[in-house]
């Protein structure tokens, strides 16, 4: 657990709120701009820095707190709840989660120590939409896409450029539960004669892909692999 002190000023409150949106929300900087009604993210950055150029420290601390919370939750589900993980990076997911479990957290008294603690505890595992990205720069398709477009490649993944061909995804039981919720909706859309043909085709393709992910997830469960000729539920 981390603690921090900050003057209780309007500027500090704004800084902390922006740090929350940027770190905790998908495409956080855009979410923060929408929250404050800014037309451009540049306005948001200038607004956050107005009168307090230390707001980036709040982002670093917010990131550290989120990483510790997520790592603790992931490891608890693996170790105590026996959550199953499948996909190309399932083994790496377990390895990183186990390594992060050794980090117990500590009080942060100086901003300079935040970066060091973040480097020690960050698993570089990112919760996505019905998937978990175990990010590896050398294999991340989104990073390659940015480089091809001449854009700066950030340290983490970019869901906007995520592709099915990427080798970084893992699927937890939580992700599979989300897939099961989405599947009937897609199947209905794929059969709806009032839905435009391109949308029906897209929904059918997505439903087929989800079925494959669910089937592979269930087939790779330890109890399933021990079954000889049995049917996986």
Order of alpha helices (4+ residues) and beta strands (2+ residues): alpha-alpha-alpha-alpha-beta-alpha-alpha-beta-beta-alpha-beta-alpha-alpha-alpha
